Amino acid sequence: MVFELIAGFVALVAASYIGTTMALRGYFGAASFDRVQRRESGEPNGDDSSADD
């Protein structure tokens, strides 16, 4: 009973994450959403627009 509840909750969270990611990519475009993910994870994006002069 408890295992089924936990497994259902994990499945719900995973499905929500995947669905939200797909919706954001569809609405904003994959390139725009990938830039946001790189910025949030701290990876360099190769874009010098925010570099200090």
C-alpha positions as CSV (number, residue, x, y, z in Angstrom):
1,M,0.0,0.0,0.0
2,V,2.7,2.5,1.0
3,F,5.0,1.4,-1.8
4,E,2.2,2.0,-4.3
5,L,1.6,5.5,-3.0
6,I,5.3,6.3,-3.2
7,A,5.6,4.8,-6.7
8,G,2.6,6.8,-7.8
9,F,3.9,10.0,-6.4
10,V,7.3,9.5,-8.1
11,A,5.6,8.7,-11.4
12,L,3.5,11.9,-11.0
13,V,6.5,14.1,-10.4
14,A,8.4,12.5,-13.3
15,A,5.5,12.9,-15.7
16,S,5.0,16.6,-14.6
17,Y,8.6,17.4,-15.2
18,I,8.6,15.8,-18.6
19,G,5.3,17.4,-19.6
20,T,6.4,20.8,-18.4
21,T,9.7,20.6,-20.3
22,M,8.0,19.5,-23.5
23,A,5.4,22.4,-23.1
24,L,8.1,25.0,-22.6
25,R,10.2,23.7,-25.5
26,G,7.1,23.8,-27.7
27,Y,6.1,27.3,-26.6
28,F,9.4,29.1,-26.5
29,G,11.4,26.9,-28.9
30,A,14.1,24.4,-28.0
31,A,17.0,26.8,-28.5
32,S,15.6,29.4,-26.1
33,F,14.8,26.8,-23.4
34,D,18.2,25.2,-23.7
35,R,19.8,28.6,-23.1
36,V,17.8,28.9,-19.9
37,Q,18.8,25.4,-18.7
38,R,22.5,26.1,-19.4
39,R,22.3,29.4,-17.5
40,E,20.5,27.8,-14.5
41,S,23.1,24.9,-14.4
42,G,26.0,27.4,-14.6
43,E,27.4,26.0,-17.9
44,P,29.0,28.5,-20.2
45,N,26.7,29.2,-23.2
46,G,29.3,30.7,-25.5
47,D,27.4,34.0,-25.7
48,D,29.4,37.1,-25.1
49,S,26.4,39.4,-24.8
50,S,26.6,39.5,-21.0
51,A,30.4,39.7,-20.8
52,D,31.8,42.7,-18.9
53,D,33.6,45.3,-21.2
